[in-house]
């Protein structure tokens, strides 16, 4: 096994944010933040923003939520809010 002990694969900067979402969730867990991402089938059927990211606890003073029509939109908004809150996450 290599120096990274198989824990985190190298991030490919040419791939979309959806490819690193699990790494972001893992990092948040290490920071003591409870976080999840979900898709709502009813909202997909209604052509509404169906993806939701939610996080709270740990170093987040207040819970946060980000929504998007695609996982890319949702996670981009979530990353911006996490960074605004002062958290260091991949990407």
Secondary structure, 3 states (H helix, E strand, C coil): CCCCCCCCCCCCCCCCHHHCHHHHHHHHHHCCCEEEEEECHHHHHCCCCCEEEEEECCCCCCCEEEEECCHHHHHHHHHHHHHHCCCCCCC
